[in-house]
Amino acid sequence: MKEIILYLFVAMLSVSCTDNISRKESKYMPYDSGDVLVFENPKNTLLDTIFISKIDRYVSDGPKIYFNESIKAYDKKGDYIIHLSAGYLKYPDSYLKIRGLSGRHCIKDLNKKTEISLSTRTMSFDDVILIEKESGGNSEIIKIYWSKSKGIVQFEKDNHTIWQLISLSSYK
């Protein structure tokens, strides 16, 4: 009887999580190693730059209990900027995490969001969704405007300063 219960438990685990990130979900990682994102605060024209130093893709070669496929974009300091995961036992749905913004944002929920148009001083986007911090979460960033093709195009910090993407280039 214990063997049957153990077998059923393992079977449930194996179907509860998606092992790999689908092609559609992988579009939530629009960055490549060498990308440079320049943001401007329109009120005082201050600039902030993010250098994507590397992209790591991890695929578990063992039991998929704790980790499934994940892709992370790192800055020059070695801190992750974007984390796209196929989920795992505790969070079985694929999700997106963005440094500074609290929460794991399920891809299936992001796909349901209404796309809007957004223009910065130098660029326009027509595939933008709003991603907000989880309620009750402690977060430096409270809102991110995410282009499904380009990634972060605008973000608002907890002090209500707004930063807009003015340049996206690659230095491979």
N, C-alpha and C positions, 0 to 999 in steps of 0.2 A: 504494500500500500504506500509506504514512504517513497519507493522508487517511482510509482505512478505520479505522486504529487510532485516530486522533484522534476520528473520529465515534463509535466504540464507547466510547471513554473519556468523551466528553461525554454520551452516552446513559446510561452507568452512573452518572455523577454526578447526572443529572437524576432517576433513579429511586431513588437511594440515600438521599435525604433527603426528609422530609416538608416541604413548603413552609410549611404553615400549621398552627397549633395547632388540634386538633379541639375540638368543643364539650365533649366529655367531659374532655379534657385541660385545657381552660380553667377547669374547676372548681378546679384547683390554684392559681388566683389568686382567692381569695375576698375580697380587699380592694378598697376604693374610696378615692379621694382624700377625705380628711377623716376617715378612720377613726382611732380612738384605742384602743390596746391597753394596758391597765394590768396589769402583772404584780406579784405579791407573792412574797417569799421567806417561806414559812410559819414558818421557825425564828425569824426576828427581825423579822418584819412590815415589812421594807424594801420600798419600791415602786420600780418602774422602768416608765417609760411610753414607748411608741413611737407617734409621730404619723405617719400615712401622709400625706405632703404632696402626692404626685402619683403617678399611674399613667401610664407611657408604653408605648405599643404601637408596635412597629417592624415594618414589613413591607417587605422588600427589593423594590425595583422593577427591579432588575437581575438579573444571573446569581446564582443561589442557591448559590454555591460556598462563601462564607465565612459568610453569615448567612441565616437564614430568619426567619420571624416570631418575635418575642419580646415578652414583656410584663414590665415591671419595676415594682415598687412601691418608692418612695423615701421616706426619712424627711426631717425638716425640715432636716437638714444636707446633704441631697443624696446621701446614701449609699444604695445599693440595699439593701433588706431581703430581698425575694424576687425571683428571676429565673426566669421560665418560658420555655423556648425550644423551638421545633420541631426543634432540632438543626441541624447543618450538616455539612459534609464530614467533619471529624475525629470528630465525635460525631453520627452520623446519627439517633439516636433522640431523641425529645422528652425533656427533662429539667427538673428543678427544682433550683435552687441557692438556698441560704439563707445570708445573711451570718453569719459566725462558725462555720458548720458546714462542714467540708471535704468536697469532692466534688460531683460532678454526680450526681443521683439520678434514674435513668431512670423515667419515668412508668409504663412497662409493668411494671417491677419493683415500684413502689409500689402499683399496682393489684392485685398478687398478694398483698400483705401482709394478714394477718389483722387485722380490725378489732376493737378492744377498747373497753370503756367506761372513762371516766376522769372523776372529779369533782374540782373544786377547791373552795375554800371557798364560792364563790358560784354555780358553774355546773356542769352535767353534760353530758357528750358521749358518744354511743354509736357514733361513726364514726371512732375514733382509730387511727392507725397510728404505729409507732415508726420514726423515721428516725435512723440513727446515723452518726457520722463515718466516712469511709472509713478502712480500716485503714492505718496508717502516716501518715495525714494529720495535719498540725499544725493543731489546731483549738481555739478557745476554748470552743466548745460541743461536747459529746460525744453528746448525745441530744436529739432534739426529738420531742415528742408532737404529731402533726399531725392535727387534725380535718379530714376531707375537706370539711366545710361551712364551717368557721370559720377554718381555718389553724392557726397556732401556739397551742397551749393550755397547754403546759408545756415547759420546757427545762432541761437539766442542764448546768452548766458543768464545765470540767476540774477545778475545785477541789471538785466534787461538791455545790455549792449548787444548789438546785432553785428555779425560778421558775414560778409558776402564774398563768394568766390569771384575773383576778377581774372585769374589766370590758372590754367591747367596745362602743364606741359610735361614732356618726358625727356629724360636725359640718360637714355640707355647707352 
